Amino acid sequence: MLDHIARKRNLIESYSQGARDFEGWDLHGLDLSKVDLSCANLRNANLGLANLWEANLCNVDLSGANLSDADLCGATLLDADLSNANISRTNFSSAGLSGVKFTNVLFDSATFRLAILNCTNLHGMDFKNANLQRAYLLETNLSNTNLSNANLHHAFLFRANLSRSNLQNADLSEADLSEASLHGAMLKGANLSEVDLREADLDRVNFSEVNLRLANLSGLNLSNINFTDSNLSKATLQGTILRGACFNGANLWNADLTGADLTGADLIGADLRGINLEGADLKYAALDVGWIFEARLYQTILPDGNLSTRTCRP
């Protein structure tokens, strides 16, 4: 205990006297909560199990440092360098991480719940199994990033770049993905229930076996997209372009497709109970026999090109 106190006092006194170079220092297990070490050099320092709760680490060089099992809850690390750092099981909950450099870092069981990572370059990083619940990732570059099995529940991903990212089996429920780019992203098994995808770039996205329950997909161009075996129950697709889309085995129970363009779409085997197709265009669409009794139709263009004879709203 005395050794801990002496090492902490040495660090703080040295910093207060103008020292900034603490490269390789052993700070293992120290209580450094709320300490100000901004602009310090902590390259290759040992901060394993250290308590850095609400510490000011802005512009700090932590490259090669050991931060395994450290607690950085609420810490500020704006523009810090964590290249080659060990952040196994590190707690970054509610930490400010915008602009942090994470080159060659493995996020092994690290926690980023409520962390702020806005406008940060995380291209090609490995966030497999990471906890990013309610994290702020606005305009963050997550292209080619591995987010498989990650917890992104209620994450804020407005205008984030997720192109070609691996989101298989990730939990994105209630996430804000409006205006985000998911061009070529892998989503098999992902949970996107109640997600907001308005104005998102979904080019070359495969939605087969994806949970999109209560998702907002209004106004998007999803022509030729594969929704095989996906769950779109109570989803909103008002005015969505779905030309040639495949819904084989999809659950569209009570989904709202008001004004949607389903020209040439394949809805064979889809659950259409309670689906709202008011003003939708189903010309040349493939549907099971009896589908018309399952759907709500008003001013709907039927597969044969004729207008629905139903003259009033359900």
C-alpha positions as semicolon CSV with decimal commas, in nm:
position;residue;x (nm);y (nm);z (nm)
1;M;0,000;0,000;0,000
2;L;0,279;0,242;0,089
3;D;0,448;0,160;-0,240
4;H;0,125;0,252;-0,423
5;I;0,098;0,583;-0,239
6;A;0,464;0,666;-0,303
7;R;0,440;0,589;-0,675
8;K;0,121;0,795;-0,709
9;R;0,275;1,090;-0,522
10;N;0,588;1,071;-0,736
11;L;0,383;1,082;-1,055
12;I;0,158;1,369;-0,952
13;E;0,440;1,580;-0,805
14;S;0,658;1,526;-1,113
15;Y;0,371;1,626;-1,342
16;S;0,291;1,937;-1,135
17;Q;0,656;2,043;-1,162
18;G;0,639;2,028;-1,543
19;A;0,754;1,674;-1,619
20;R;0,563;1,505;-1,902
21;D;0,779;1,205;-1,990
22;F;0,670;0,895;-1,798
23;E;0,755;0,640;-2,061
24;G;0,769;0,286;-1,925
25;W;0,664;0,383;-1,571
26;D;0,508;0,112;-1,354
27;L;0,170;0,249;-1,244
28;H;0,008;-0,089;-1,204
29;G;-0,297;-0,090;-0,974
30;L;-0,269;0,278;-0,876
31;D;-0,572;0,489;-0,787
32;L;-0,539;0,774;-1,037
33;S;-0,905;0,873;-1,042
34;K;-0,966;1,231;-1,161
35;V;-0,592;1,288;-1,214
36;D;-0,484;1,534;-1,486
37;L;-0,214;1,388;-1,708
38;S;-0,304;1,565;-2,030
39;C;-0,030;1,577;-2,296
40;A;0,188;1,332;-2,098
41;N;0,405;1,060;-2,251
42;L;0,294;0,728;-2,105
43;R;0,427;0,517;-2,387
44;N;0,478;0,152;-2,277
45;A;0,364;0,238;-1,922
46;N;0,207;-0,031;-1,707
47;L;-0,143;0,082;-1,607
48;G;-0,293;-0,262;-1,564
49;L;-0,573;-0,264;-1,302
50;A;-0,525;0,112;-1,252
51;N;-0,823;0,326;-1,150
52;L;-0,837;0,611;-1,402
53;W;-1,199;0,701;-1,335
54;E;-1,273;1,048;-1,481
55;A;-0,901;1,110;-1,546
56;N;-0,795;1,373;-1,798
57;L;-0,585;1,193;-2,058
58;C;-0,634;1,425;-2,352
59;N;-0,351;1,411;-2,609
60;V;-0,169;1,149;-2,399
61;D;0,065;0,904;-2,571
62;L;-0,043;0,562;-2,444
63;S;0,102;0,367;-2,734
64;G;0,220;0,024;-2,623
65;A;0,082;0,082;-2,273
66;N;-0,074;-0,194;-2,067
67;L;-0,432;-0,092;-1,983
68;S;-0,564;-0,441;-1,922
69;D;-0,841;-0,449;-1,658
70;A;-0,800;-0,073;-1,605
71;D;-1,105;0,138;-1,519
72;L;-1,134;0,446;-1,742
73;C;-1,501;0,505;-1,677
74;G;-1,580;0,870;-1,754
75;A;-1,219;0,946;-1,849
76;T;-1,140;1,196;-2,125
77;L;-0,896;1,072;-2,389
78;L;-0,958;1,312;-2,675
79;D;-0,693;1,266;-2,947
80;A;-0,495;1,022;-2,732
81;D;-0,273;0,759;-2,895
82;L;-0,353;0,399;-2,793
83;S;-0,168;0,232;-3,080
84;N;-0,048;-0,118;-2,986
85;A;-0,192;-0,077;-2,636
86;N;-0,324;-0,373;-2,439
87;I;-0,687;-0,295;-2,358
88;S;-0,806;-0,642;-2,265
89;R;-1,113;-0,611;-2,039
90;T;-1,058;-0,234;-2,012
91;N;-1,361;-0,032;-1,902
92;F;-1,418;0,273;-2,124
93;S;-1,779;0,326;-2,017
94;S;-1,889;0,689;-2,064
95;A;-1,533;0,783;-2,170
96;G;-1,464;1,058;-2,422
97;L;-1,271;0,887;-2,701
98;S;-1,325;1,108;-3,003
99;G;-1,014;1,127;-3,219
100;V;-0,833;0,846;-3,036
101;K;-0,580;0,650;-3,241
102;F;-0,645;0,276;-3,205
103;T;-0,395;0,137;-3,457
104;N;-0,319;-0,235;-3,412
105;V;-0,538;-0,273;-3,104
106;L;-0,738;-0,584;-3,012
107;F;-1,060;-0,495;-2,831
108;D;-1,070;-0,814;-2,627
109;S;-1,378;-0,789;-2,401
110;A;-1,330;-0,412;-2,361
111;T;-1,641;-0,216;-2,260
112;F;-1,747;0,101;-2,443
113;R;-2,095;0,143;-2,302
114;L;-2,205;0,508;-2,342
115;A;-1,857;0,597;-2,469
116;I;-1,819;0,892;-2,707
117;L;-1,638;0,792;-3,026
118;N;-1,777;1,053;-3,264
119;C;-1,577;1,118;-3,583
120;T;-1,316;0,858;-3,485
121;N;-1,133;0,643;-3,742
122;L;-1,195;0,278;-3,649
123;H;-1,144;0,139;-3,998
124;G;-1,055;-0,230;-3,995
125;M;-1,064;-0,263;-3,615
126;D;-1,176;-0,583;-3,441
127;F;-1,471;-0,515;-3,208
128;K;-1,594;-0,874;-3,199
129;N;-1,807;-0,930;-2,886
130;A;-1,744;-0,571;-2,771
131;N;-2,000;-0,385;-2,559
132;L;-2,090;-0,063;-2,740
133;Q;-2,435;-0,029;-2,592
134;R;-2,564;0,329;-2,624
135;A;-2,222;0,440;-2,752
136;Y;-2,199;0,760;-2,955
137;L;-2,049;0,682;-3,297
138;L;-2,177;0,973;-3,503
139;E;-1,991;1,005;-3,836
140;T;-1,741;0,744;-3,714
141;N;-1,548;0,541;-3,971
142;L;-1,627;0,174;-3,903
143;S;-1,567;0,050;-4,257
144;N;-1,430;-0,305;-4,282
145;T;-1,465;-0,332;-3,905
146;N;-1,544;-0,662;-3,733
147;L;-1,849;-0,602;-3,515
148;S;-1,977;-0,958;-3,514
149;N;-2,166;-1,044;-3,196
150;A;-2,109;-0,689;-3,070
151;N;-2,367;-0,520;-2,847
152;L;-2,473;-0,199;-3,024
153;H;-2,813;-0,176;-2,862
154;H;-2,943;0,182;-2,884
155;A;-2,609;0,301;-3,026
156;F;-2,601;0,635;-3,207
157;L;-2,458;0,571;-3,554
158;F;-2,592;0,870;-3,743
159;R;-2,392;0,909;-4,070
160;A;-2,148;0,639;-3,956
161;N;-1,953;0,454;-4,225
162;L;-2,021;0,082;-4,181
163;S;-1,949;-0,016;-4,540
164;R;-1,822;-0,375;-4,576
165;S;-1,831;-0,418;-4,197
166;N;-1,908;-0,753;-4,036
167;L;-2,224;-0,714;-3,828
168;Q;-2,323;-1,080;-3,822
169;N;-2,520;-1,168;-3,508
170;A;-2,467;-0,815;-3,373
171;D;-2,735;-0,653;-3,158
172;L;-2,832;-0,323;-3,325
173;S;-3,179;-0,306;-3,176
174;E;-3,310;0,051;-3,139
175;A;-2,990;0,190;-3,294
176;D;-2,994;0,515;-3,491
177;L;-2,850;0,431;-3,834
178;S;-3,010;0,718;-4,019
179;E;-2,795;0,839;-4,309
180;A;-2,537;0,571;-4,226
181;S;-2,358;0,374;-4,498
182;L;-2,397;-0,004;-4,480
183;H;-2,282;-0,061;-4,836
184;G;-2,184;-0,429;-4,862
185;A;-2,214;-0,489;-4,486
186;M;-2,269;-0,847;-4,362
187;L;-2,584;-0,865;-4,147
188;K;-2,679;-1,232;-4,129
189;G;-2,835;-1,309;-3,791
190;A;-2,820;-0,946;-3,678
191;N;-3,090;-0,793;-3,460
192;L;-3,209;-0,466;-3,616
193;S;-3,544;-0,450;-3,441
194;E;-3,675;-0,092;-3,400
195;V;-3,370;0,043;-3,585
196;D;-3,390;0,376;-3,771
197;L;-3,250;0,336;-4,124
198;R;-3,397;0,646;-4,286
199;E;-3,181;0,776;-4,573
200;A;-2,921;0,505;-4,507
201;D;-2,708;0,364;-4,790
202;L;-2,806;-0,003;-4,811
203;D;-2,656;-0,085;-5,149
204;R;-2,559;-0,454;-5,180
205;V;-2,690;-0,536;-4,833
206;N;-2,835;-0,883;-4,776
207;F;-3,118;-0,875;-4,520
208;S;-3,188;-1,249;-4,522
209;E;-3,238;-1,395;-4,174
210;V;-3,224;-1,049;-4,015
211;N;-3,458;-0,926;-3,742
212;L;-3,612;-0,599;-3,867
213;R;-3,917;-0,599;-3,643
214;L;-4,055;-0,244;-3,605
215;A;-3,763;-0,109;-3,813
216;N;-3,806;0,215;-4,008
217;L;-3,710;0,163;-4,374
218;S;-3,930;0,435;-4,518
219;G;-3,843;0,600;-4,849
220;L;-3,536;0,388;-4,922
221;N;-3,439;0,231;-5,253
222;L;-3,418;-0,141;-5,174
223;S;-3,462;-0,276;-5,525
224;N;-3,355;-0,641;-5,563
225;I;-3,266;-0,668;-5,193
226;N;-3,288;-1,016;-5,038
227;F;-3,524;-1,036;-4,737
228;T;-3,553;-1,416;-4,736
229;D;-3,667;-1,547;-4,394
230;S;-3,629;-1,202;-4,237
231;N;-3,860;-1,067;-3,967
232;L;-4,030;-0,746;-4,084
233;S;-4,331;-0,766;-3,856
234;K;-4,472;-0,418;-3,788
235;A;-4,186;-0,264;-3,988
236;T;-4,244;0,069;-4,165
237;L;-4,167;0,075;-4,538
238;Q;-4,381;0,366;-4,649
239;G;-4,291;0,476;-5,001
240;T;-4,000;0,229;-5,013
241;I;-3,880;0,111;-5,354
242;L;-3,875;-0,269;-5,344
243;R;-3,867;-0,355;-5,713
244;G;-3,760;-0,717;-5,760
245;A;-3,700;-0,765;-5,386
246;C;-3,723;-1,121;-5,251
247;F;-3,941;-1,186;-4,945
248;N;-3,953;-1,567;-4,956
249;G;-4,053;-1,690;-4,610
250;A;-4,034;-1,337;-4,465
251;N;-4,258;-1,227;-4,179
252;L;-4,447;-0,914;-4,291
253;W;-4,720;-0,943;-4,030
254;N;-4,882;-0,600;-3,985
255;A;-4,600;-0,429;-4,178
256;D;-4,679;-0,088;-4,330
257;L;-4,596;-0,076;-4,702
258;T;-4,820;0,217;-4,786
259;G;-4,722;0,355;-5,127
260;A;-4,437;0,104;-5,166
261;D;-4,318;-0,001;-5,513
262;L;-4,318;-0,382;-5,518
263;T;-4,305;-0,421;-5,894
264;G;-4,181;-0,772;-5,974
265;A;-4,118;-0,854;-5,607
266;D;-4,126;-1,217;-5,490
267;L;-4,352;-1,261;-5,186
268;I;-4,404;-1,637;-5,216
269;G;-4,421;-1,794;-4,870
270;A;-4,428;-1,457;-4,692
271;D;-4,659;-1,396;-4,396
272;L;-4,884;-1,113;-4,520
273;R;-5,141;-1,113;-4,242
274;G;-5,253;-0,759;-4,171
275;I;-5,000;-0,606;-4,413
276;N;-5,094;-0,253;-4,527
277;L;-5,054;-0,219;-4,905
278;E;-5,258;0,096;-4,949
279;G;-5,145;0,274;-5,266
280;A;-4,871;0,015;-5,326
281;D;-4,769;-0,109;-5,671
282;L;-4,766;-0,491;-5,698
283;K;-4,753;-0,519;-6,073
284;Y;-4,589;-0,847;-6,182
285;A;-4,530;-0,944;-5,816
286;A;-4,536;-1,316;-5,726
287;L;-4,772;-1,405;-5,440
288;D;-4,934;-1,716;-5,295
289;V;-5,293;-1,804;-5,374
290;G;-5,526;-1,639;-5,123
291;W;-5,285;-1,358;-5,031
292;I;-5,550;-1,097;-5,112
293;F;-5,755;-1,203;-4,810
294;E;-5,460;-1,144;-4,576
295;A;-5,368;-0,790;-4,685
296;R;-5,521;-0,446;-4,648
297;L;-5,576;-0,303;-4,995
298;Y;-5,692;0,042;-5,104
299;Q;-5,596;0,197;-5,436
300;T;-5,346;-0,086;-5,471
301;I;-5,214;-0,192;-5,812
302;L;-5,251;-0,569;-5,825
303;P;-5,009;-0,815;-5,992
304;D;-5,222;-0,823;-6,308
305;G;-5,196;-0,444;-6,339
306;N;-5,555;-0,379;-6,230
307;L;-5,647;-0,147;-5,945
308;S;-5,788;-0,307;-5,633
309;T;-6,167;-0,306;-5,628
310;R;-6,173;-0,224;-5,261
311;T;-6,307;0,129;-5,249
312;C;-6,266;0,212;-4,884
313;R;-5,993;0,192;-4,626
314;P;-5,998;-0,103;-4,386
